[in-house]
Amino acid sequence: MVFPVIVLLILLVVQVGLLWYSESLALAAAREGADAGRSYTGGDDAARQRAAGFLSPYRGLLGTPQVALSHPDARTISVTVQFTPLYVLPGLDRWTVARTVQEPMERVVGP
């Protein structure tokens, strides 16, 4: 009776670690996308490509990532990265991880 409880606790610790790592990946990818999209020479395509490119080495750990862009105003870009992380415990596979980064756009101003 003790062994199944120990195995469940170990799997629970692994699951929490995977969720934490997935959230860190989503935030880092959103930051990369926002940095690429906010630059003076960047744009929406550059933001999507940079965020998706950041996540490409982790395809086995993640589901299909979705990158959404918005411009809350003319001077701001918002990048949201969402995906389904890897689950080792059954019944939790309905949750998704999503992180949003909002940054100001670079612009040229006179002296």
Contacts in CASP RR format, 6 or more apart in sequence:
PFRMAT RR
TARGET T0000
AUTHOR 0000-0000-0000
METHOD contacts of the structure
MODEL  1
MVFPVIVLLILLVVQVGLLWYSESLALAAAREGADAGRSYTGGDDAARQR
AAGFLSPYRGLLGTPQVALSHPDARTISVTVQFTPLYVLPGLDRWTVART
VQEPMERVVGP
11 88 0 8 1.000
11 89 0 8 1.000
12 89 0 8 1.000
14 88 0 8 1.000
15 87 0 8 1.000
15 88 0 8 1.000
15 89 0 8 1.000
15 92 0 8 1.000
18 61 0 8 1.000
18 85 0 8 1.000
18 86 0 8 1.000
18 87 0 8 1.000
18 88 0 8 1.000
19 85 0 8 1.000
19 97 0 8 1.000
21 61 0 8 1.000
22 61 0 8 1.000
22 62 0 8 1.000
22 83 0 8 1.000
22 85 0 8 1.000
22 86 0 8 1.000
22 97 0 8 1.000
23 97 0 8 1.000
23 99 0 8 1.000
25 55 0 8 1.000
25 58 0 8 1.000
25 61 0 8 1.000
25 62 0 8 1.000
26 81 0 8 1.000
26 82 0 8 1.000
26 83 0 8 1.000
26 97 0 8 1.000
26 98 0 8 1.000
26 99 0 8 1.000
27 81 0 8 1.000
27 99 0 8 1.000
27 101 0 8 1.000
28 54 0 8 1.000
29 51 0 8 1.000
29 52 0 8 1.000
29 54 0 8 1.000
29 55 0 8 1.000
29 65 0 8 1.000
29 67 0 8 1.000
29 81 0 8 1.000
29 99 0 8 1.000
30 51 0 8 1.000
30 79 0 8 1.000
30 80 0 8 1.000
30 81 0 8 1.000
30 99 0 8 1.000
30 100 0 8 1.000
30 101 0 8 1.000
31 101 0 8 1.000
32 50 0 8 1.000
32 51 0 8 1.000
32 54 0 8 1.000
33 46 0 8 1.000
33 47 0 8 1.000
33 48 0 8 1.000
33 50 0 8 1.000
33 51 0 8 1.000
33 54 0 8 1.000
33 67 0 8 1.000
33 79 0 8 1.000
33 101 0 8 1.000
34 47 0 8 1.000
34 77 0 8 1.000
34 78 0 8 1.000
34 79 0 8 1.000
34 101 0 8 1.000
34 102 0 8 1.000
34 103 0 8 1.000
35 50 0 8 1.000
35 103 0 8 1.000
36 42 0 8 1.000
36 43 0 8 1.000
36 46 0 8 1.000
36 47 0 8 1.000
36 49 0 8 1.000
36 50 0 8 1.000
36 51 0 8 1.000
37 43 0 8 1.000
37 44 0 8 1.000
37 46 0 8 1.000
37 47 0 8 1.000
37 50 0 8 1.000
37 77 0 8 1.000
37 79 0 8 1.000
37 105 0 8 1.000
38 47 0 8 1.000
38 77 0 8 1.000
38 103 0 8 1.000
38 104 0 8 1.000
38 105 0 8 1.000
38 106 0 8 1.000
39 46 0 8 1.000
39 106 0 8 1.000
40 106 0 8 1.000
40 107 0 8 1.000
40 108 0 8 1.000
44 69 0 8 1.000
47 67 0 8 1.000
47 69 0 8 1.000
47 77 0 8 1.000
47 79 0 8 1.000
48 67 0 8 1.000
48 69 0 8 1.000
51 65 0 8 1.000
51 67 0 8 1.000
51 79 0 8 1.000
51 81 0 8 1.000
52 65 0 8 1.000
52 67 0 8 1.000
55 62 0 8 1.000
55 65 0 8 1.000
55 81 0 8 1.000
55 83 0 8 1.000
60 86 0 8 1.000
61 85 0 8 1.000
61 86 0 8 1.000
62 83 0 8 1.000
62 84 0 8 1.000
62 85 0 8 1.000
62 86 0 8 1.000
63 83 0 8 1.000
63 84 0 8 1.000
63 85 0 8 1.000
64 83 0 8 1.000
64 84 0 8 1.000
65 81 0 8 1.000
65 82 0 8 1.000
65 83 0 8 1.000
66 81 0 8 1.000
66 82 0 8 1.000
66 83 0 8 1.000
67 79 0 8 1.000
67 80 0 8 1.000
67 81 0 8 1.000
68 79 0 8 1.000
68 80 0 8 1.000
68 82 0 8 1.000
69 77 0 8 1.000
69 78 0 8 1.000
69 79 0 8 1.000
69 80 0 8 1.000
70 77 0 8 1.000
70 78 0 8 1.000
70 80 0 8 1.000
71 77 0 8 1.000
71 78 0 8 1.000
72 78 0 8 1.000
72 102 0 8 1.000
74 105 0 8 1.000
75 104 0 8 1.000
75 105 0 8 1.000
75 107 0 8 1.000
76 102 0 8 1.000
76 103 0 8 1.000
76 104 0 8 1.000
76 105 0 8 1.000
77 102 0 8 1.000
77 103 0 8 1.000
77 104 0 8 1.000
77 105 0 8 1.000
78 100 0 8 1.000
78 101 0 8 1.000
78 102 0 8 1.000
79 100 0 8 1.000
79 101 0 8 1.000
79 102 0 8 1.000
80 98 0 8 1.000
80 99 0 8 1.000
80 100 0 8 1.000
81 98 0 8 1.000
81 99 0 8 1.000
81 100 0 8 1.000
82 96 0 8 1.000
82 97 0 8 1.000
82 98 0 8 1.000
83 96 0 8 1.000
83 97 0 8 1.000
84 93 0 8 1.000
84 95 0 8 1.000
84 96 0 8 1.000
84 97 0 8 1.000
85 95 0 8 1.000
85 96 0 8 1.000
85 97 0 8 1.000
87 93 0 8 1.000
END
